[in-house]
Amino acid sequence: MKKPDQKKVKRSQRDYTLAFKLQIIEEVERGDLSYKQAQKKYGIQGISTVLVWLRKLGKLDWSVPDLAHMSNTPNQKIKELEAKLAEAEKRVFWAEEKAKLLDPLIDVAEGEFGFEIRKKSLP
């Protein structure tokens, strides 16, 4: 809870040094943050301030207002794909474990009931 004597400091455009802007641009273009996350993290009030800096000072092409491009820089896309890959690997692992457990049960059931439970694969 804030104390009454603590006030939120509002920043004006003059407060942002070139070094500060370049630091934020580097973080966004490296993929550590989206431009909106950087805006929130550093308390930048202007809705498009960081985007304007990216267009003027950035190395990537930020001129096209492509929302997917702005929120998914290469590193963010890599992280997202790695997470999807890990999830897919988990599913494959559990499918293989399930097959290892069920195969002996199916073998026993086929032996006891005298008919095939597994589907025959086509040639």
N, C-alpha and C positions, 0 to 999 in steps of 0.2 A: 504494500500500500504506500502511495506517495505521501510524503509529508507536505503540509501546506506551503512551506517556504521553498520547496523544490518545484521549479517550473520547467516545462519541456522547452528546450531551446529550438527555436525555429531557425532554419538556415536559409540564407538567401543565395542567389546565384554567385555572388562575390565570394562566398565562403569556400568554394570548390577550387582547389589548386589544380594545375595541370597534372601534377604527380598523382593526386587523388583520383582524378578522372581516368588516367591511364591505368592505375591499379585496378579500378573497377572494370574497365574495358578488358583488361587482361584476364581477370577472373571469369568474366562472362564468356569471352571467346575461347578460353581454355575449357569451358564446360563445367566449371565448379558451381556456377550459379546461373539462373536465368536472369534476364535483365530486371524482371519484376522482383525476384528474390534479392538481387543486389540493392534495388531501390528500398526494399523493406529493411534489409540488414543494416544499411548505412543511414537510414532515416532521411532519404531524399524524398521530398514531398511532391515535386512535379511528376505528373503521370508519365510524361514522355521524356523527361530529362535524360535518363540513362540511354534511352533509345537514340536521342539526338546526339549524344556523345559518341555512341557506337557508329552512327552514320558519318559523323565528322572525323573522328579520330581512329576508328577501328580498322582492322585489316580485312575483316570479312565483309561481304556485300550485305548491308542492312537496309538498302534502299527499297527493296521490295517488302511490303508489309505481309510477309508470310508467317502466320502465327506458329506453325509447326517449326519453321526455321529459327524463329526467335526463342522459342522455349526449349528446343532440342539442339544444342550445339553438339559437335562431334563426340566429345567426351561423355556428355549426358546420354547420347544415343548408344554409345558403347556400353555404358553402365546398365542401361535399360535392356539391351540385348543379352548381356552377361547374366542378368537376373532371370530373363526368360529361358536362357539355356540351362541355368542351374535348376529351374523348375521342371523343365523337360527331362533333364537327367534324373531327377527324383522320381518322376512318373515312370520312366523306363525301368529304373531300379526296382520300384515296387511291383511293376508288372512282371519282371523277371522273378522276383521273390514269390509272388503269388503263384506263378507257373510252377516253381520248384515245390511249393507246398501242395498244390492241387494235383499234379501229375501222379504221385503215388496213390492218392485217394481215388482218382479215376481208374487207375490200374486195378486196385482192389475191387472197386465197384464193378468193373467190367468182368473180372474173374468170378465174382459171386453171382452176378445176375446173368452172365452168359451172353451178353450182347454188347456191341460197341457203342460207347457213349460219344467218343470223339468223331467229328465229321471227317470224312475222307477228303483229302485235297484233290483238286482236279489236276490232270496231267499237264 
